[in-house]
Amino acid sequence: MTELSTRIAGIGSYLPERILTNDEISAMVDTSDSWIRERTGIRQRHIAGEGITTCDLAERAARRALEDAGLEADDLDLIVVATTTPDFTFPSVGTMLQARLGAMKGAAFDVQAVCTGFVYALAMADNMLARGQAKTALVVGAETMSRILDWTDRSTCVLFGDGAGAMVLQAADTGEGAERSGILGTYLRSDGRFKDLLHVDGGPSSTGTVGHLRMVGNQVFRHAITNISESMTTIAKRSGVSIEDIDWFVPHQANQRILEGVARKLSIPTEKVISTVADHGNTSAASVPLAFDRAVQDGRIKRGDLVLMEALGGGFTWGAALARF
């Protein structure tokens, strides 16, 4: 049987027009621009306007990714959307996006792994493409995190923003002797014992409400450094490459201090770490594809580059994906 690889055919992203600065948040809660920057590295975030939903953001990022790939929606036979802020309890954002795009072949569904969602969704799509269950997939990370924030809690409301990022993936034959490109490997982990450190205090079967995001920040920070570093070294070893061989690192954009802490732990030069947290804040499942697209657009990530993506989210969930773009 011919081995199939998963090629990244296109990428796109979208951010809402509304920008919320640290100074504006300082007028809402007891905080300041300097306090936020010092502890998180964030200076602003994008907020979806009234009536704008997660599916709206996903659609705009998806259309840009399709255009970048030179493909039409009719070429898609799989859509996987990573989100923790869906428009409805059901149907999924994936199926609604499928209808909006007119991609009426194959299957569409959502993946819920919070900030690790895009890495999980990428792994789902990669496995289905490798098994021949689909030929062309759209993977989207999209969030309206502003809708689940307690805007009186300065420890959480300063961190998050809204946005969406998307990749179009295609199954491709790996010819004999050819260098493999696309998704080289994925690694997923979770540990549900730490739910109370990062969670939302509501849901359909528990409270009948949406709830608000709650976090024990100092403990999440510690777990993030340890687990993210472990996922990065594991995927590199499994893929037969060293950390030094990797051209670019595209982490989940949670906190600049976490990005720097992981880089120090693994002796990664900071100039190889893509950081958009200052402008976007934490956009949960959208943050990895948003940062990836930003680095492609500004010319840093180029075709042929070896790129490692990683994330940690509530649950806890964490994981990594290695790709030759």
Secondary structure as GFF3:
##gff-version 3
##sequence-region A 1 325
A	DSSP	beta_strand	4	14	.	.	.	ID=ss1
A	DSSP	beta_strand	18	21	.	.	.	ID=ss2
A	DSSP	alpha_helix	22	26	.	.	.	ID=ss3
A	DSSP	alpha_helix	33	40	.	.	.	ID=ss4
A	DSSP	beta_strand	44	47	.	.	.	ID=ss5
A	DSSP	alpha_helix	54	69	.	.	.	ID=ss6
A	DSSP	three_ten_helix	73	75	.	.	.	ID=ss7
A	DSSP	beta_strand	78	82	.	.	.	ID=ss8
A	DSSP	alpha_helix	93	101	.	.	.	ID=ss9
A	DSSP	beta_strand	107	111	.	.	.	ID=ss10
A	DSSP	three_ten_helix	114	116	.	.	.	ID=ss11
A	DSSP	alpha_helix	117	130	.	.	.	ID=ss12
A	DSSP	beta_strand	136	144	.	.	.	ID=ss13
A	DSSP	three_ten_helix	145	148	.	.	.	ID=ss14
A	DSSP	alpha_helix	154	157	.	.	.	ID=ss15
A	DSSP	beta_strand	162	173	.	.	.	ID=ss16
A	DSSP	beta_strand	182	190	.	.	.	ID=ss17
A	DSSP	three_ten_helix	192	197	.	.	.	ID=ss18
A	DSSP	beta_strand	198	200	.	.	.	ID=ss19
A	DSSP	beta_strand	213	215	.	.	.	ID=ss20
A	DSSP	alpha_helix	217	238	.	.	.	ID=ss21
A	DSSP	three_ten_helix	243	245	.	.	.	ID=ss22
A	DSSP	beta_strand	248	251	.	.	.	ID=ss23
A	DSSP	alpha_helix	256	265	.	.	.	ID=ss24
A	DSSP	three_ten_helix	270	272	.	.	.	ID=ss25
A	DSSP	alpha_helix	277	280	.	.	.	ID=ss26
A	DSSP	three_ten_helix	284	286	.	.	.	ID=ss27
A	DSSP	alpha_helix	287	297	.	.	.	ID=ss28
A	DSSP	beta_strand	306	313	.	.	.	ID=ss29
A	DSSP	beta_strand	317	324	.	.	.	ID=ss30
###
